[in-house]
Amino acid sequence: MKQFAPSSEHNKDEILEVLHDALPKTGTVLEIGSGTGQHAAYFAPRLPVLHWQPSDLSANHASIRAWAEEANAPNLKSPLEVNLLTPTWPITQADAIVCINTVHIVAWQGVVNLFAGAGRILPAGGVMYVYGAYRYATRPLEPSNEKFDQWLKARDPVSGVRDYEAVNALATSNGLTLVEDRAMPGNNRSIWWKKT
Ligand SMILES: C[S@@+](CC[C@H](N)C(=O)[O-])C[C@H]1O[C@@H](n2cnc3c(N)ncnc32)[C@H](O)[C@@H]1O
């Protein structure tokens, strides 16, 4: 039941460091696309004043639960089914949304729904955080991300490295203002916005 993703193991500390800067000091964090549940199990005990709410498609819930059981963190909740391809979610309020390596996996409509959901459920001052690879109009895509994009599209043509400008435009149109776009190891980015 307990799945293991090597990438989650590699990036968990660098992401945690940014989350300390990006997330609100209190409240509920909705994680979308929690995957194996490794990040939730690692972050929740290290951000003990926040309530960590993992979510993913139901097929991933057994692994998320298995990691959570081991973490035994009182602030780590049971996973919810948040499907980005549906416009409504089983949660109506959160103080932050964290979405790691999922924007390039779901179809573009899922990204549209992600930012619409952020606009809907975050309060003023709420944080929307994404981590992953992005393409910028101002510079060529790094060769490693070009290869990654080709690999993603061969696997699923609706997926792929997203344009930062298009994602930022979605954020803006849902009442979110860019706080920071931070370079991360491996040509990844940590980008977060605040609800205005
Ligand atoms: C590359 S994995 C990233 C998982 C985890 N965040 C990590 O960094 O290890 C992408 C995740 O997106 C989830 N996903 C795919 N389609 C989805 C959808 N329609 N709604 C929500 N999550 C989805 C997958 O189940 C998977 O867990």
The ligand as a Tripos MOL2 file, in Angstrom:
@<TRIPOS>MOLECULE
LIG
   27    29     1     0     0
SMALL
NO_CHARGES

@<TRIPOS>ATOM
      1 C1          3.8950   13.6210  -10.4080 C.3       1 LIG1
      2 S1          2.7150   13.2420   -9.2010 S.3       1 LIG1
      3 C2          3.1910   14.3150   -7.8930 C.3       1 LIG1
      4 C3          2.8360   13.7630   -6.5630 C.3       1 LIG1
      5 C4          3.4100   14.5090   -5.3600 C.3       1 LIG1
      6 N1          2.8740   15.8320   -5.2570 N.3       1 LIG1
      7 C5          4.9150   14.5380   -5.4470 C.2       1 LIG1
      8 O1          5.4720   15.5940   -5.7080 O.co2     1 LIG1
      9 O2          5.5190   13.4670   -5.2530 O.co2     1 LIG1
     10 C6          1.2400   13.9830   -9.8240 C.3       1 LIG1
     11 C7          0.0260   13.7430   -8.9620 C.3       1 LIG1
     12 O3         -1.1140   14.3330   -9.5950 O.3       1 LIG1
     13 C8         -2.2210   13.5260   -9.3000 C.3       1 LIG1
     14 N2         -3.3090   13.7840  -10.2330 N.ar      1 LIG1
     15 C9         -3.4200   13.3540  -11.5190 C.ar      1 LIG1
     16 N3         -4.5940   13.7540  -12.0370 N.ar      1 LIG1
     17 C10        -5.2170   14.4420  -11.0510 C.ar      1 LIG1
     18 C11        -6.4790   15.0960  -10.9810 C.ar      1 LIG1
     19 N4         -7.3290   15.0970  -12.0050 N.pl3     1 LIG1
     20 N5         -6.8090   15.7050   -9.8210 N.ar      1 LIG1
     21 C12        -5.9650   15.7020   -8.7720 C.ar      1 LIG1
     22 N6         -4.7680   15.1050   -8.7830 N.ar      1 LIG1
     23 C13        -4.4060   14.4770   -9.9100 C.ar      1 LIG1
     24 C14        -1.6670   12.1230   -9.4280 C.3       1 LIG1
     25 O4         -2.5110   11.1700   -8.8380 O.3       1 LIG1
     26 C15        -0.3260   12.2750   -8.7450 C.3       1 LIG1
     27 O5         -0.3920   12.0090   -7.3910 O.3       1 LIG1
@<TRIPOS>BOND
     1     1     2 1
     2     2     3 1
     3     2    10 1
     4     3     4 1
     5     4     5 1
     6     5     6 1
     7     5     7 1
     8     7     8 2
     9     7     9 1
    10    10    11 1
    11    11    12 1
    12    11    26 1
    13    12    13 1
    14    13    14 1
    15    13    24 1
    16    14    15 ar
    17    14    23 ar
    18    15    16 ar
    19    16    17 ar
    20    17    18 ar
    21    17    23 ar
    22    18    19 1
    23    18    20 ar
    24    20    21 ar
    25    21    22 ar
    26    22    23 ar
    27    24    25 1
    28    24    26 1
    29    26    27 1
@<TRIPOS>SUBSTRUCTURE
     1 LIG1         1 GROUP 0 **** ****
